Amino acid sequence: MEKFVLTCCSTADMKKEFFERRKIPYVCFHYTMDGVTYPDDLGDSIPFEEFYDRIAKGAAPYTSQVNVEEYCNFFEPILKEGNDILHLTLSSGISGTYNSACVAGAEMRQKYPERTIIILDSLGASSGYGLLTDSAADLRDKGATLEAAAEWVMNNRLSVHHWFFSTDLTSFKRGGRISATSAMLGTVLNICPLMNIDDTGHLIPRQKIRTKKRAIQEMVKMMELHAQNGSRYNGKCAIAHSACETDAKEVAALIEARFPMLAGKIIINSIGCVIGSHTGPGTVALFFFGDKRTD
């Protein structure tokens, strides 16, 4: 059976070892901090701890997506080797990178008409997008065709839940994700907004919760409400954090206690520098497969 190459973007926020082990090439976004532009290379250019420390001290990074030329340069060597491509992108509700990838894909189809390249919008972000990519890799390794894997992704991308909270709302305010008034009140009242990604791939504030402890409890409750098979959930689960590993481990311990049938230990990753430019430090995100996101 003819195999295909599964690819994604760096904003899937999995560890470099994961991409190497799963044989998933990735293309890097970019971010600019203190006047210098870096690739979003999974913490190589700037270690995550340093990146978030610089934000805490006042740095205000901004990001740029992968452009059409970069996508073409990324896709072409794979196609030249005689491989087909299934590429998953960061949510179109967060970035325009899906459109850039589609334009590049169209150019590559004209140049390599004998090859197949399918571009799919994950409608997800960070390690939720990574969890979807990981499942597509499982299908690839079991011998699924490119078309069958693509169909599975389209049928299941809205089953990946993204729930997260932040104790520092500065970056959310700067990026326009929440209003200045909400950010000010959140700081004064010790509010940690609980947010998720809706069925169109947009970030949506859901609840205003006082104290981090209650936010953690409520996030775990969301998994209890939405996970496939409830407390008997036996799928994979991932957590990503921005310079708050202790909080991430607390969430992981609660999840592992309440979901004893999980498929292995919970994956804990750092939120990458591009996604982290918008969240800032203090964000914990939980990802799992559940019922279909409908709003």
N, C-alpha and C positions, 0 to 999 in steps of 0.2 A: 504494500500500500504506500502511495506517495505521501511523504510527510510534509508538514508545513512548519514555518518558523513563527512562533508566537512572540510578539513584541509589545512594548508599552512605553510609557513616559516615566521619568524619574519621580513624578508626583504620586506614584503608587506607594511611595514611602515604605518600602521594605528594605531590609539590609542588603548590602552588596553581595554578601555570601548567599543570600536567598536567590538573587537573580543568576548568579554563577551556577549554583547547584541545580536550579530548575531550567537552566539554559534558555533564559529569556533576555534577549538584548533590549536595552532601554535607551531612549534619547533624552538628553538633558534639557530642562528649562534653564532659565538664567535669573539671577537676582543681582541687584546693585546695592552695595552697602558702603557708606563713607566714600562715595565716588569711584569705587572699584567694582567692576562687573565680574561675577563668578559663575561657573556652571553649577547647576544644582546636582552635584555629584555625590550625593549620599554622605555628606560630611567630610569629604576628602580635602576640599579647598579650605574650608573653615570648619573645625570640629563643632558639633552641635552645641556643646556646653559653652564654647566661646561665642558662637553665633547668638544664642539667647542672652548671654551675659551682656553682649554689646547692645542688644535691644533694650534690656533693662536699664542700661546706663544712658539711653537716649537715642541710639542709632535708629534710623527709620528706613529700612530697606524697601526697595520696590522691585517688582518682578517683570519678566518678559517671557512670553510663551515661545514655543518652538515655531519658527517660521517655515514657509513652504520650501525654501532652498535647503534648510537644515534637514527637513523631513526627506527630501529627495536624496540628499547625501547619505542619510541613514538607511533608507530603503534600498538604494541601488546596489550596493555590494551584495546584499542578501539575494536580490533578484538575479544578479549576474551569476551567482553560484548555482542557479537553477532551482531556487526555492520559491514556494508561494508564501504569502505573508497574511497573518491575521493580526491586526494591530488594534489595541484597545487604548482609548484616549481618556484623559481627565474629563470630567463632566463638562458638557457644553453650557451648563447653567452657571459655571464658575469661570470658564476660560473660553477663548475663541480658538483654542488649539485644534479642536475637532474639525473646524472648517479648513484650517491650514493643512491638516493631514489629508482631508478629502481632496483638496486641490492637488497636493503632491501625489496622492494615489492615482488620480486621473492622468497626471503627466507620466507616471511610471507605467501605467497600462498602455499608453500610446507607444512608449519606448520599448516595452517588453510585452507585446500582445499575447505571447505564448504563456505568460505567467498570470496567476491570480493574486490579487491583493484586495483584502476586505478591511475596511476601516469601520470600527464600531465605537460609539459613544458609550462609555461605561455608566454615565449618569451617577458616578461616584467620585470619591476623592480619598486621598491619603491611603491608609492601610485597608479601607473598605474597597477601594479600587484595586488595591493589591490582593485582597482576598478573592475578588472576582477573577483576577488574572491567574492566581494560584489554582483556582478550580478549573479554568480553561486549560492550564498546563496538565492537570490530572487527566482531563479528557484526551489531550494530545498524546500523553504517554500510554493511554489505554488503547490507542489506535484509531481514535475518532478522525474522520475526515475534516478538512478545513471548514466545509460547509456545515457539517453537523456541530462542530464546536461553536461556530458563529451563531447558529440557530439557538444553541443552548444559552449562550451569553445573552442574546436578545430576550429570551424567555425568562431569564433568571436575574438579570441585572437589578430589577426593582425589588428583589428579595433580599438584597444586601442592605441591612440597616446601619445607619450612621448616627450615633447619639454622642453628644459631647457637651462639656461645660468648660468654662474658663474662669479663673479667679482674677485675671488681669484683662480688663476690657479696653485698654489703651489702643492696641492694634486694630481691634474690631471697629472702634470709633474712627480711627484714622482712615481705614479702608471703606468707611460708609456702610459697614455691615450692621451697625447699630447706631442710634442717634447719640449726639453729644449729651443730651439730657439723660438718656437711659444709662450711658456710661458713668455720668456723674452720680446719679442716684445709686447705681450698682456699687460704686466704690464706697459711698457714704453708708449705705445700708447693708453692706457685705452681701450683695446679691450675686449669685452665680447663675447666669441664664443657661437653661438647658436648651440645646438646639439640635436640629437634625437636618438631613437633606431630603427634600421632598421628591415626588415622582417626576418632576421635571429637572432634577439635578441641582436645584437651588438651595442655598443655606437658609433655614427658617428658624427664628427664635420660637420656642414652644412654651416654656415656663420660666418665670422669675422665681428663683429659689434662694432663700436666705441660708447662708453658710455652706461651705464646701462639703461638710459631712452629709447634709441632707441632699445635696446635689448628687453625690456619689450613690446614696441609697436610691434616689429616684431614677438614676440612669440604670442601675441594676434592675429596678422594677420594670423599666421599659423592655428589657430583655425578657423578663418573666412573662410580660404581656404579649410580646411579638415573636419570640423565637419559635422556629419550627418544632413541633411536638412539646412545647412548653418546657417544663423542668426536665423532660427526657430528651432535650436537644442533644444530638450526637454529631453535630457538624463542627467545623472549625470556628475559632473565635480569635480576634486580634484586638489589641489595644495600642494606641499611639499616644505619645505625650510630648509636650514641649517643655523640657527642663523641669519636670516634676515626676520623676520616676517613682518616688515613694507613693504618690497618689495613684499612679498607674498600677503599682503592685498591690495596693489596697483593693482597688477595683477587681483585679485579677483574682485575688484570694476569695473575695465574696462570690464572684462568678463560679469559680471552681468548686466552692462549697455547695452552691445551690444547683449546679448543673453537673452532676457526677459522671454523666455519660459523654462529656465533651470528647471530640476527636483529638486527643493529645493535649499537651500543655498549651495555655494561651500564649500566642505570639505577642511580644511586647517590642514595639519599635519606637524610634524617635520620629516625631513629625519633622519632615524635611524642611530645608531652608526656604523653598518657595511657598509651600503651604504655611510654614511657620512665620513667614514675613507678614501674613495676614492675621494669624492668630496671636502672635507674640508668645511669650512664656506663660505657663500656668494653665495650659489646655490639656484635658484628658479626653480621648475619643474611644468609643467602644463600637466594634463592628462584628456582626454575626448575620447568619441567614435566618430570615423569618418570613412572616406573611408579606404579601405584596404591598409596597408603599403606594398609597392611593391619593395622598394629598401632600 
